[in-house]
């Protein structure tokens, strides 16, 4: 079998799909994208993909290493996201060729279900209580929300109090009947993170995500030393070589690689295994589409330390397109007591609605995140 063609499709709300064709008629799908930089990734896929034409798709390990090591410059979110989508498509083809789900090729199931959670509150968390109630009605009991809006490097006690009051309201309304993680989203500097974590600890969030940006990873162990709240990070790290330094420093309790950014299934299985050696839990980042989510689930079901899976159904970014819009076998993503079950179809297990993808790609929007500014006019972290 030989790879004959790679085609990318940008679609709403902010996703890009990759279709990999072979000379035997098998098609694999991947999801290579950087939210807000889709065109850059598309160019990288086209450039990297040229070296795969005419090659045997079964040689996944060799293709991954060649894509990563054959060029002098490597790494970074655009390049690793391109590799990620290609890698997902290769695994999809291999599973389909052998007639088994991808997790069987990764060693088989280590669990029967994986707990999932959903976003509430949007970029600027408001009306959180009502949103949580609506999600509970459809089967969720675990959530994540942004802990605060923009926050200065040295901000006021009032700003801290407003953020903490929202969390207090959630715990007061639902008690211990739900769990929720709080995403600092890189908006909080190290000095303010210390204050915020201290004030939030009494409400026992499930975790705090990106307590500071990955560029400030040296603060992870310092912040972890002051709190019992598990700290999570990883969505802005893109290879095992970046994660290695974070694991060595300690501090992170939950690692969150993104299957569409951190080199795909092949690389994230290695990151998961490294994390297990350091007694770190795995909770893949995934505010993206169905192929990315399916890839995450296969890693979850083959990784003993996987504990939670993010998914984007109902997320605030998806006003122009939902995850299930592009899927024919929608039942594959059904919730079961707040969890998802293993895919049963070969490959990634997602039957893609190709006609809808082609149609919606004709007028796909160029999504970009908002640019926020502080009151003094300086750029704020979004």
C-alpha positions in Angstrom: 0.0 0.0 0.0 1.2 3.5 -0.9 0.2 7.0 0.2 -1.0 8.9 -2.8 -2.4 12.2 -1.6 -2.9 14.5 1.4 -5.7 17.1 1.4 -6.6 19.6 4.1 -9.9 21.2 4.8 -10.5 24.2 7.1 -13.9 24.2 8.6 -15.9 26.1 11.3 -15.6 26.8 14.1 -11.7 26.8 14.0 -10.6 23.3 12.9 -8.7 21.7 10.1 -9.0 18.1 8.9 -6.5 16.1 6.9 -7.5 13.4 4.4 -4.8 10.9 3.6 -5.5 8.7 0.6 -3.8 5.4 -0.5 -3.6 3.4 -3.7 -5.7 0.6 -2.2 -8.7 2.9 -1.4 -8.1 3.2 2.3 -8.4 6.7 3.7 -7.1 8.0 7.0 -8.1 11.2 8.8 -6.2 13.5 11.0 -6.7 16.9 12.7 -3.7 19.1 12.3 -4.4 22.7 13.5 -3.3 25.5 15.6 -6.3 27.5 16.7 -5.8 30.9 15.1 -2.9 29.8 12.9 -4.6 27.2 10.7 -3.1 28.5 7.4 0.5 28.2 8.8 -0.2 24.5 9.8 -1.8 23.9 6.4 1.4 25.0 4.7 3.5 22.9 7.0 1.3 19.8 6.2 1.7 20.4 2.5 5.5 20.7 2.8 6.1 17.8 5.1 3.5 15.6 3.3 5.5 15.7 0.1 8.0 13.3 1.4 5.2 10.7 2.3 3.8 10.4 -1.2 4.6 6.9 -2.5 5.5 5.6 0.9 4.0 2.7 2.9 1.7 4.2 5.5 2.3 1.2 7.8 5.8 2.5 8.8 4.5 5.0 11.3 7.5 5.1 13.5 9.9 5.7 10.6 7.7 8.3 9.1 7.4 10.1 12.5 11.2 10.1 13.0 11.8 11.2 9.5 9.3 14.1 9.7 10.9 15.2 13.0 14.6 14.6 12.4 15.2 15.0 8.6 15.1 18.8 8.7 17.8 20.8 10.6 15.1 22.9 12.4 12.5 21.2 14.4 9.9 21.6 17.1 7.4 24.4 17.8 3.7 24.4 17.7 3.1 24.8 13.9 5.6 22.0 12.9 4.6 19.6 15.7 0.9 20.2 14.9 1.4 19.3 11.3 3.2 16.1 12.3 0.4 15.4 14.8 -2.4 15.4 12.2 -0.3 13.3 9.8 0.4 10.8 12.5 -3.2 10.5 13.4 -4.1 9.8 9.8 -1.4 7.1 9.6 -2.7 5.3 12.7 -6.3 5.6 11.3 -5.1 3.8 8.1 -3.2 1.1 9.9 -6.2 0.3 12.2 -8.5 0.1 9.2 -6.1 -2.0 7.2 -5.8 -4.5 10.1 -9.5 -4.3 11.0 -9.0 -3.2 14.7 -9.3 0.0 16.7 -6.1 1.9 17.2 -6.0 1.2 21.0 -5.6 -2.5 20.1 -2.4 -1.6 18.2 -1.2 0.4 21.3 -1.4 -2.7 23.5 -5.1 -3.0 24.2 -7.5 -1.6 26.8 -6.4 -0.8 30.3 -9.9 0.5 31.3 -13.5 0.2 30.2 -14.5 3.9 30.4 -12.8 7.3 30.7 -14.3 10.2 32.7 -14.8 13.3 30.6 -15.5 16.9 31.4 -16.9 20.0 29.6 -16.3 23.7 29.6 -18.6 26.2 31.2 -18.4 30.0 31.4 -16.6 31.1 28.2 -13.7 33.4 28.1 -15.2 35.7 30.7 -17.0 33.4 33.1 -20.6 34.5 33.7 -23.9 32.7 34.3 -21.8 29.7 35.3 -24.4 28.2 37.7 -27.1 27.9 34.9 -24.6 26.5 32.4 -23.6 23.8 34.9 -27.2 22.9 35.5 -27.8 22.5 31.8 -24.7 20.2 31.5 -25.7 18.1 34.5 -29.1 17.5 32.7 -27.3 15.8 29.8 -25.0 13.7 32.0 -21.9 15.7 33.0 -20.7 15.9 36.5 -17.2 17.3 35.9 -16.4 20.7 34.5 -13.7 23.3 33.8 -13.9 27.1 33.7 -11.6 30.0 33.4 -10.7 31.1 36.9 -10.5 34.8 36.0 -10.6 37.4 33.3 -7.4 39.3 32.5 -5.2 39.9 35.5 -2.2 42.2 35.8 1.2 41.1 37.0 0.4 42.9 40.2 -3.4 43.2 40.5 -5.8 44.5 43.1 -7.4 42.6 46.0 -10.8 43.4 44.4 -9.8 41.5 41.2 -8.8 38.5 43.3 -12.1 38.7 45.3 -14.2 38.8 42.2 -12.6 35.7 40.8 -12.8 33.8 44.1 -16.4 34.8 44.6 -17.4 32.9 41.4 -15.8 29.8 42.6 -17.4 30.1 46.0 -20.8 30.4 44.4 -20.3 27.2 42.4 -19.3 25.2 45.5 -22.1 26.7 47.5 -24.7 25.8 44.8 -23.6 22.2 44.1 -21.5 21.2 47.2 -19.6 18.0 46.4 -22.0 16.7 43.8 -19.8 18.0 41.0 -16.1 18.5 40.4 -14.5 21.4 38.6 -11.1 22.4 37.4 -9.9 26.0 37.2 -7.9 27.2 34.2 -5.6 30.1 34.9 -5.1 30.2 31.0 -1.7 31.9 31.3 -3.5 35.0 32.5 -2.0 34.9 35.9 1.6 35.9 36.7 3.7 34.0 39.3 3.2 36.6 42.0 -0.6 36.7 41.5 -0.8 32.9 41.1 0.6 32.5 44.6 -2.2 34.6 46.0 -5.0 33.1 43.8 -4.1 29.5 44.7 -4.0 30.3 48.4 -7.5 32.0 48.2 -9.0 29.2 46.1 -7.7 26.2 48.1 -10.7 26.3 50.5 -13.1 25.5 47.6 -11.1 22.3 46.7 -11.1 22.6 42.9 -10.2 19.3 41.1 -7.1 20.9 39.7 -5.6 24.3 38.6 -4.5 24.4 35.0 -1.6 26.4 33.7 -1.0 28.2 37.0 1.6 30.1 35.0 2.6 29.9 31.4 4.9 27.0 30.3 7.7 29.6 29.7 7.6 30.0 33.5 7.7 26.3 34.3 10.4 26.8 37.0 7.5 28.1 39.2 5.5 24.9 39.0 7.4 23.2 41.9 7.4 26.4 43.9 3.6 26.8 43.6 3.0 23.1 44.1 4.9 23.3 47.4 2.4 25.8 48.8 -0.9 24.0 48.0 -2.7 20.6 48.1 -4.5 21.4 44.9 -3.1 19.4 42.0 -1.5 21.5 39.3 -2.0 20.7 35.6 -0.2 21.9 32.5 1.0 20.8 29.1 -1.2 22.2 26.3 1.5 24.6 25.3 4.3 22.0 25.3 4.8 20.1 22.1 7.3 17.2 22.5 8.6 14.7 25.0 11.8 16.8 25.1 9.9 19.8 26.5 7.9 17.7 28.9 11.1 16.0 30.1 12.3 19.2 31.8 9.0 19.8 33.5 8.8 16.2 34.8 12.3 16.5 36.2 11.5 19.6 38.1 8.4 18.0 39.6 5.4 20.2 40.6 2.9 19.1 38.0 0.4 16.5 39.1 -1.6 16.2 35.8 0.0 16.5 32.4 -2.2 17.8 29.4 -0.5 17.2 26.0 -2.7 18.0 23.0 -3.0 15.2 20.5 -3.2 17.8 17.7 -0.2 19.8 18.8 2.2 17.5 20.5 3.2 15.2 17.7 0.0 13.1 17.6 -0.7 9.6 19.0 2.9 8.4 18.6 4.5 11.2 20.6 1.7 11.5 23.2 2.0 7.7 24.1 5.6 8.4 24.9 4.7 11.5 26.9 2.1 9.5 28.8 4.6 6.7 29.6 7.2 9.3 30.8 4.5 10.9 33.0 3.6 7.5 34.5 7.3 7.0 35.5 7.0 10.3 37.5 3.6 9.3 39.0 1.9 12.1 37.0 -1.7 11.7 35.8 -2.6 12.1 32.1 -5.6 14.3 31.0 -5.2 15.2 27.3 -6.1 18.7 26.2 -8.8 18.7 23.5 -11.0 21.7 22.8 -11.0 20.6 19.2 -13.0 18.4 16.7 -14.0 14.8 16.5 -10.7 13.4 15.0 -8.6 15.0 17.7 -11.0 13.7 20.4 -11.0 10.2 19.0 -7.1 10.2 18.9 -7.2 11.3 22.6 -9.5 8.5 23.5 -7.3 5.8 22.0 -4.4 7.1 24.0 -6.6 7.3 27.2 -7.7 3.7 26.8 -4.1 2.4 26.3 -2.5 4.6 29.1 -2.9 3.4 32.7 -2.4 6.9 34.1 -5.1 8.6 32.1 -7.7 10.1 34.4 -9.8 12.7 32.5 -10.6 13.6 29.0 -11.5 17.1 27.8 -14.0 17.4 24.9 -15.5 20.4 23.1 -19.2 19.5 22.7 -21.1 22.6 23.8 -18.0 24.7 24.3 -18.4 28.5 23.7 -16.1 28.4 20.6 -18.4 26.1 18.7 -21.2 28.5 17.8 -20.6 28.0 14.1 -20.0 24.3 14.1 -20.3 21.4 16.6 -18.1 18.3 17.0 -20.9 16.0 15.9 -21.7 18.0 12.8 -18.9 16.3 10.9 -19.6 12.7 12.2 -21.8 10.1 10.8 -21.6 7.6 13.7 -22.5 10.1 16.3 -23.2 7.4 18.9 -19.5 6.7 19.1 -19.3 9.9 21.3 -22.3 9.1 23.6 -21.9 9.8 27.3 -22.3 7.0 29.7 -22.5 8.2 33.3 -20.3 11.2 32.5 -17.8 9.0 30.8 -16.9 7.8 27.2 -16.5 4.3 26.1 -13.9 2.8 23.7 -14.4 3.2 20.0 -15.5 -0.1 18.4 -14.8 0.6 14.7 -11.4 0.0 13.0 -8.8 2.8 13.0 -9.7 5.9 14.9 -13.4 4.8 14.8 -14.9 8.0 13.4 -16.9 7.9 10.3 -16.4 11.3 8.8 -19.1 13.1 6.9 -16.9 14.0 3.9 -19.6 15.8 2.0 -20.3 18.2 4.9 -16.6 18.8 5.4 -16.1 19.7 1.7 -19.2 21.9 1.7 -18.3 23.8 4.9 -14.6 24.2 3.8 -15.7 26.4 0.9 -16.5 29.4 3.2 -14.5 28.5 6.3 -13.8 31.5 8.6 -10.3 32.4 9.7 -10.6 32.2 13.4 -8.4 34.3 15.7 -8.5 34.6 19.4 -9.4 38.1 20.8 -6.7 40.5 21.7 -7.2 41.8 25.2 -5.7 44.9 26.9 -5.3 46.0 30.4 -6.7 49.3 31.7 -3.4 51.0 31.0 -3.4 49.9 27.4 -0.8 47.2 27.6 -1.5 43.8 25.9 -3.1 41.2 28.3 -2.8 37.5 28.1 -6.0 36.0 26.7 
